[in-house]
Amino acid sequence: MNSSVRKFIFHDLQAIEGYIDPPDALVFLAILRSQQSASLQGGLAEIGVYYGRSYFLLRKICGDGEKIVAIDPFDIVKPDHGVTQYERFAAGGRQLGLSVDEERVIKSDSTLLRPADVIERAGLIRFFSIDGGHMLPHVEADSRLAAASLAEHGIIVFDDTFNPAWPEVTAGVTDFLREEAGRYSVFCLTKYKTYVCRQPFHEFYARTIKTSPELKTFDHIETEFLGSTAIRLHNPMRRRIAYEVMVGLGMRAWSERAYR
Ligand SMILES: C[S@@+](CC[C@H](N)C(=O)[O-])C[C@H]1O[C@@H](n2cnc3c(N)ncnc32)[C@H](O)[C@@H]1O
């Protein structure tokens, strides 16, 4: 089953404009499969859907039965597209043959939402991706919303951490971790994302990252971060170049081999 998801990540998903690259897509796959194997239940949620690249990845991995809350104002206007942001998102689903669960789409600024808005649509959340507004008030509000709607065993993934283009994301995430005073810990770091769980589940998720066959291709480097040991997944330059060359030559179907 994972081989069809891998094909999807490296081929089909690339048709959707967006911002999740293969290494993080493989981390999503590893975490969600590990939750399924351990019967850790709960809904999924994403703030910042854009055209659905991460949303459709979640849908592909988890199937139609899972409840995914999708939060975005959907107000991006690109005149050359000729359709609204939401219409383009919905069209992406049709193109990929994946469903958009309209009852769980919240067309709103996430900072205006309460935890009940999320929980009443999907129950407590086991996987919460934050990739919406990138300024400090957004990250503060979004991390509070995620923490208050998270299942005990849930994870929060923050996008664009340590990206110099968005310094307030990093400030917001470190504020959150320090204010929570050890209740949350970072178990995985990638070039673009920071993965956080509640402290009692740190060992479970760290083991997931260490042992997942999907992630063995990366260098695993133990990195201390605000009181926890996170596994930093390093993607060597030679692989990134090999991948980009294959994609540039139109060999998408082969590009997956660079990540075995
Ligand atoms: C970088 S894009 C997200 C990329 C997406 N996660 C993907 O996988 O391609 C950021 C998105 O956040 C949305 N956004 C910006 N401010 C927001 C806010 N205050 N609340 C919710 N979403 C917001 C934008 O409309 C945009 O769609």
The ligand as an SDF file (V2000), in Angstrom:
LIG
                    3D

 27 29  0  0  0  0  0  0  0  0999 V2000
    1.9320   28.5170    2.1860 C   0  0  0  0  0  0  0  0  0  0  0  0
    0.2550   28.3850    1.8210 S   0  0  0  0  0  0  0  0  0  0  0  0
   -0.1030   26.7570    2.4150 C   0  0  0  0  0  0  0  0  0  0  0  0
    0.4560   25.6440    1.5810 C   0  0  0  0  0  0  0  0  0  0  0  0
   -0.2610   24.3300    1.7590 C   0  0  0  0  0  0  0  0  0  0  0  0
   -0.2200   23.8470    3.1170 N   0  0  0  0  0  0  0  0  0  0  0  0
    0.2640   23.2770    0.8210 C   0  0  0  0  0  0  0  0  0  0  0  0
    0.4080   22.1380    1.2110 O   0  0  0  0  0  0  0  0  0  0  0  0
    0.5260   23.5910   -0.3550 O   0  0  0  0  0  0  0  0  0  0  0  0
   -0.4960   29.4110    3.0260 C   0  0  0  0  0  0  0  0  0  0  0  0
   -1.9980   29.3770    3.0510 C   0  0  0  0  0  0  0  0  0  0  0  0
   -2.4000   29.9630    4.2880 O   0  0  0  0  0  0  0  0  0  0  0  0
   -3.5730   30.6860    4.0850 C   0  0  0  0  0  0  0  0  0  0  0  0
   -3.6980   31.6710    5.1580 N   0  0  0  0  0  0  0  0  0  0  0  0
   -3.0850   32.8640    5.2750 C   0  0  0  0  0  0  0  0  0  0  0  0
   -3.4850   33.4920    6.3820 N   0  0  0  0  0  0  0  0  0  0  0  0
   -4.3560   32.6610    7.0070 C   0  0  0  0  0  0  0  0  0  0  0  0
   -5.1310   32.7510    8.1880 C   0  0  0  0  0  0  0  0  0  0  0  0
   -5.0700   33.8210    8.9860 N   0  0  0  0  0  0  0  0  0  0  0  0
   -5.9430   31.7190    8.5060 N   0  0  0  0  0  0  0  0  0  0  0  0
   -6.0030   30.6170    7.7170 C   0  0  0  0  0  0  0  0  0  0  0  0
   -5.2870   30.4770    6.5870 N   0  0  0  0  0  0  0  0  0  0  0  0
   -4.4800   31.4860    6.2290 C   0  0  0  0  0  0  0  0  0  0  0  0
   -3.4340   31.2730    2.6930 C   0  0  0  0  0  0  0  0  0  0  0  0
   -4.7140   31.5730    2.1450 O   0  0  0  0  0  0  0  0  0  0  0  0
   -2.7040   30.1490    1.9560 C   0  0  0  0  0  0  0  0  0  0  0  0
   -3.6320   29.3340    1.2950 O   0  0  0  0  0  0  0  0  0  0  0  0
  1  2  1  0
  2  3  1  0
  2 10  1  0
  3  4  1  0
  4  5  1  0
  5  6  1  0
  5  7  1  0
  7  8  2  0
  7  9  1  0
 10 11  1  0
 11 12  1  0
 11 26  1  0
 12 13  1  0
 13 14  1  0
 13 24  1  0
 14 15  1  0
 14 23  1  0
 15 16  2  0
 16 17  1  0
 17 18  1  0
 17 23  2  0
 18 19  1  0
 18 20  2  0
 20 21  1  0
 21 22  2  0
 22 23  1  0
 24 25  1  0
 24 26  1  0
 26 27  1  0
M  CHG  2   2   1   9  -1
M  END
$$$$
